[in-house]
Amino acid sequence: MNTPVNDLPKPSYQDVLATDERRAPEVLYDRTEEFLGSEDISIDRYLSAEWHELEVERVWKKVWQMVCRVEDLREVGDHVLYEIADQSLIIVRDTPDTIRAFHNACLHRGTTLRESAGQVPSFRCPFHGFTWSLGGELVHVPASWDFPHLDPAEYCLPEARVGVWGGFVFVNLDPDGEAFESYLEVLDHHFAAFSIENRYKAYHVSQVIDANWKTVMEAFLEGYHVGTTHPQTLNFAGDFNIQYDVYGRHVSRLLQAIGVPSPVVAGEVSENDIADAAQSATRPEHRFTVPEGGRARPLLADRFRAGLTRMHRTDLSMVSDAEILDSIQYFLFPNFHPWAGHGTPLAYRFRPYRNDPDRAIMEVMLLYPIPDDGNYEVCEMLELEPGASWTTAPGFENIGVIFDQDMDNLPRVQKGLHATRKPGVTLANYQEIRIRHFHHTLDDYLAIE
């Protein structure tokens, strides 16, 4: 049985938007209602090596996947590595105007050409010295007289397809796969209002987690867990009244209002309680109280808008309250989560760790608006040790608490999936609809009926 959106706890996200004095971008007033079934999700897809191998062949080698930001490749010769399962790619700026992706293997005897990101004039194999230009052409063969059977024109490095959107670089290993523009579905239209191409990567953190990549990612597709896992947010953030939308095959989103309490505690907290909880990370001398008859949400938006303008050295005075405060999180199949607001300017990426179904890599980027003076520094990725607190990572001193709470759950989920005798995972019809939508698309790629 479906759960109609009109039956969900109040206030809805649309109710909150209706009270804002500053109108949000039009795409935030859109709402979808769809029922995707109530069947359990089989647990073997989280556990088995056979399922992982099927995903490698039919998903990771077929879909568009985000690999880096454009600002990671600012100069000719700048490159990063992207690895998924046993696949390895070099993503490089080969000219001032082009980015290419090469399979990271010497065509002589297979040695990986690069083991880390960096800046090089060419790709030279460390084993025997075969060398390729940044454009992938073979330019040097030691003792070339001994290779009369080798035609340099036929020895170019194999390439993957490249797409650029919103300042992100994507690759697709399938030369015959879907066009990048159609794969994005509504994402390009929705993000036209948010200009994330005009941001830069201020912080980037990764961590290996003892859980399947889908186990990890699905915790960030729903807010149903918020009240239990993040109870400190109940006084100022929605949970059971979060809005969820699904679009096409590849895109979904989550809209969570900030500056209003959870329906669980609505009527029990004052506007000052809301403001106090939302300002818990603010120094006491900079906190405010809500005047009699006032509301916390617009005051929080004004305070955060001014603070973010100073912090980012750019004018955010015309930005809506929703963009300053709310969680506006999109998802692009199979593993990419770009956020649209300024208050939580995040992007997530989730991948299998090597070929281990019980381990995953989670990455989080903080994307700040480019300052008006044009001066900014792009960070290098920090690899947190497994189990280390996210609060120890620069830029995550405050929000790292949220990730630590999530990390406490995820290995336990994976362990429980191995221990359970129940063959499937049961999902809520509405609050976990993005998970079900993801699995419908996954099944489609895997050709599972």
N, C-alpha and C positions, 0 to 999 in steps of 0.2 A: 504494500500500500504506500502511495506517495505521501510526502509531507508538504502540503501547500505552503508557499512562502507567506501567505497571509496569516497562517497559524503560528508563525515563529514568534519568539519572545520580543517584546517591545522595550525600547524603541528600536525600530529597524534602522539599518544604515541610511536608508532613504529618509526616514523621519529626522535623523540627525542633520543630514544635509539641508533639509527644508528649514531648519532653524538657523543656519549659518547666514550671517549678513553678507559675506563675500561668496559669490557663486563659484562653485567648483567647475573644472573643465566638464564639458557636456558628457563625455564618455562615462563619467562617474554616476550619472543619473540613469544609465542603462541597467536593465536587470533582466536576467534570463530565468526561466523556470522549466526544468526538465527532469523527468524521472528516468533513471538509468538502471532500475532494478534493485533487488534486495538480496541477490544470491551471494553466498560466501565466496571469498577469494581463496583459491587453493594455496596452501602453505609451501608446497614444493617449489614454487617460483622464488621463494626467499632462501632456499636451503641447498638445492641440488646443483652439482657441477654440470649436469646435463642441461639444465635450464640456463645456466650461465653461458654455456657454449652456444646454445641456440640464440641467446641475446646478442652475443658477439657477432655471429654470422648474419642475423636477420635485422638487428637493430643498429648496433654500433658501426657496422660497415655499410649502413644504408641511409642513416638519418643525418640531418644537419645538426651540428653540435658546436657550442661556443668554445673557443680555444684561448682567447686572450682579448685584451683591449687594444685599440689602435695605438694608444699612447705607449704601449709596450714596445712598439716598433717605430720609433720616431725617426731614426736615421737609417740610411742604406746600410745593410749588413746586420742590423739588429734582428735577432731571432729568438724565438722561444721554442720549447719542446712541448708537444702534446702527446700523451700516452694514454691509451685506453686498452685494457687487457694486454694482448701481446702486440698491438699496433703502436707504431711510433712515427710521429710526423715532426718535421722542422717547418715552422711557420716563420717566414722571413720577408722583410722589405727588400726587394731586389732592385727597385728603382724608387725615386722619390714619390711616384704615383701608384705603385703596384705592390701588392702583397701576394705571395705564393706559398703553397704548402707542398713539401716534398716528403716522400717516404724516406725515413731515416735509415738507409741501408746502402752501403757501398755495393755497386754492381759487379765488383770483382769477386769478392768472396763473402760479402754479407755483413761486414763489420759496421756497427753504427757509426755514422759520420760525426754526430754530436751527442754529448752526454749531459749538456747543460745549456741554459740560455746564455746569450752573450752578443758580441759584435765581432764579425769576421769579414775579410774581403772575399773569401771563397770557402768551399767545403772540401777539406783535404782529409782523406782517410788516414788514420794514425797507424795503420798496419803496413801498407805498401806505398802510400802516397798518391794513389789515384785522386785527382782533384777536379771538382766541378765548380763552375761559376755560380754566382748568386741566382742566376736565371736557370740553373740546372743543366747547362751544357758541359760536356766533358772537355776539359781544357789541358789536362796533362796526364800522361801515362808514363811512369818510369820505365826505361828500357822498352819503349814503344815498338822497337824493331822486332820484339819477341811476340807481338800481338798483331800479325798481319791479317788475322781473321776478325779483328775488332774494327767496326765502322763507328767512329766517334759520333756521327750524326744519328746513329741508332742507339747511342748509349747515354741519352739524356736521363736525368733522374725522373722516375715516375712521379706524377703529381696527383694531389687531391684537389677537388673543387673548393673555391674560396668565395665567401659572401661577407659583406660588411653591412651591419645595421646598428644604429644607435650607439656608435662608437665601439661596438663589439665585433670581433672577427670570428667567423664560423667556417667550418670545413665539412665536407661530405666526401667520404671515401668511395662512394658509388658514382662512377662516371655517367651512369644512365638514370640516376635518381631524380626525384622531384625538383623542379626549379625552386631556387631559394625564395623568390618573391612570393610564390603561392604557398610555400611551406609555412611562412610567417602568418598566414591567414589574417586575422584582425589586428595583430600586434602592431604593425606599422601605423595603421589608422589610429589606434588608441594612444600610442605614444607620441603622436604628432603634437599633443598638448604639453608634453613633459620635457622634451629637448635633452634626453640623457646623452645624446651625442656631444653635448657641450659640458660634459663632466670629465673628471679624470680620476684615476685610481689612487686614492690617498693611502689606503691600507688594504692589505690582502693577506689572509691567513688561511692555512689549510691544516687539517688534522686527519690522521688515519683512525677510524673508529671500528670497534669490533662488532660490526653488524653489516648485513647486506645493504647495498647501496639504496635499494628501494625501501627497506626498513627505515633507513636514516631519512631519506628524502620525504617520505610520506608524513613524517612528524611536522614538516613545514608546508604541507598542503592543506592542513586543517588547523582551526583554532579551538576545536572541541576540548583539547587537553589543557587550555590556558588556565582555567580556574584551579585545576588540581596541581599542575606542574609549576605554574607561575602565580601562586596565590597573591603575591605582593602587587599584582597589577589589577586585581578585581575592582578596586575603588575608582580606577580611572580609565579602564579599557573594556571594550565589549568582548564577549566570548560567545555565548550561545546565540547572540544576535548578529554575529558576523555574516556578511553577505558573500555568497559564493556564486560564481557564474562560470559556465562552460561554453566554449565556442569551437565549432568545427571538431577536427580531430586533435589538433596540437596545442590549443591554447585554453587556459582557464585563469581565473583570478580570485583573489580574496580581498575584501574591503572591511577593515576593522576601524571603528570609530574610537578615537582617543579624546579624553577630556569629558567623558561621560562614564558612569559606572556600569559594571556588568549587571544584567537583569537579576542575577542572583542576589545582589545586595542593594538593588534599586529601592529607594525609599528608606534605607537604613543609613545612608551617608549624606552628609551635607555638601554643598558646593565647596566649602573650605576643605572638607575631607578629600574631595576629588583633587583639588589644587595641591594639597599637601602631599598626597601620594604621587602625583605626577611630577612633583619637584623634589623627590627624595634624593636625587643625585645633584641637586643644586645647592650651592653654599648657602647657609642659613641667612646671611646678610643680603642675599639677592632674591630671596623668596618673597612672594606677595600673598596677601589675604584677599578674599573675595568680598567686596562691599555688600551691604544689605540689599537684597533683591537682585544681585548680579549673578552671572553664570561663569563657571570656571573655564569652559571650553574657549570662548572668545578671548578671555584674558590670557589663557595659556598660549593661544595662537599668537597674540600680539607680543608676548614676552619672548617666545621661541623665535618668532620672525625677526625681531630686533637682534636677538643673540646670534642667530645663524647668519644674518647680514654682516655682523661684525666678524664672526669667525671665518666666513668664507670670502670676505672682502668683495662682495657683490650685492647688488640691490635686489632684495627679495620682498620689497614693500608691497608689491602688487600681487603676490602669490596668495592663493586662497587658503583658508583655514584648513581645509581637508588636506592639501598638499604639504602644509607645514606640520600637521599633527598625525595624520592617519596612516595606518598600514595599508598601502596600496600595492599589493604583491601579485604579479603575473607569473605565469608558468608557460614555458615552451617545451613541448615534448622533445627529448626524453628526460632532460635533467637540468634545465636552466630556469632560474627564477629572478627576473629583473624587477626591482621595486621602482615605483614612479614618484614617490614623494621626496621631500627634503628632510623631514624629521628622522626618517630611517632610510637613508640613501644606500640601500643594500643591493647586492646581487649574489645569488647562490649558484654553486655548481656541485653536482654529486656524481661520483663515478665508482665503478668497482675498483678495488685495490688489486692490481695485477689480475690474476685469475682465481682469486679467492672469493667464493660466494659469501663467506662470513666476515668479510672486511670491506670497508669503503673509505673513499676520500671525500671529505666535505670541505668546500672552500667558501669563504665569505669575503666579498669585496665591499669596501666603503667608497662610494663614488661621490666626490664633492663637486659642486659647480666650479667651472674655471673662473678664477678671480678676474675682476674687471681690468686689473693691471697686466693680466696674462702671465704672471709669474707663479709657477707651481712646480712641485717635484713629484714624479711618479715613483711609487714605492716598489720595492722588490717583495716577492711573496715570502712570508714567514711560515716555516713549517713547525707547528707545535708538536711537541712530543706526544705520543698517545697517552691520554689520561691527564695531560697538563691542563691547568685552568685557562680558559679563554680570557680571563681578566688580566693575565700576565702579558697579553699581546698588546703592543701599542695601538691606540685607537679603540680598544675594546675594554678599557678599564671599567666602564659602567655597564654597557650592554652585554659584556662577557658573562655576567651573572645569568642572563637568560639562556645563553648557549650552554653554560655549565649545567643548568637544570635539565636541559634537553639531553645532554650527554649522559646524565645519570640514568635516564630511561632506556636509551637505545641498545646498549649491550644486553640489558635485561630482556628486552623484547626478543632479540635474536636467540638468547638462551632459552627463553620460554617457548619459542617456536619449535626448537629442537625437542623440548621436553613434552609438549602438549600431545594429547591423543585426539584432539579435535582436528579434523582434516582441513578446515578452512578458517579464514579470518572473517569476522562479521563486521559490517560497516553500517553506520548511520545513513539513512536515506539522503539527508540534506547536508549535514555538517561534514560528512566525509565523501561528498559527491565528487570532489576533485580527485580523490584517490581512485574511485570507481571509474571515472572518466579516463584517468591515466591507464588503468588496466584494460579497459576496452580498446584503447589505441594500441597498447602493447600486444594484446591478443591479435589485433588486426595485423600488425607487422610480423608476428610470429606465425600467422596463419593458423591460429587456434580457434576452433568453433565452440 
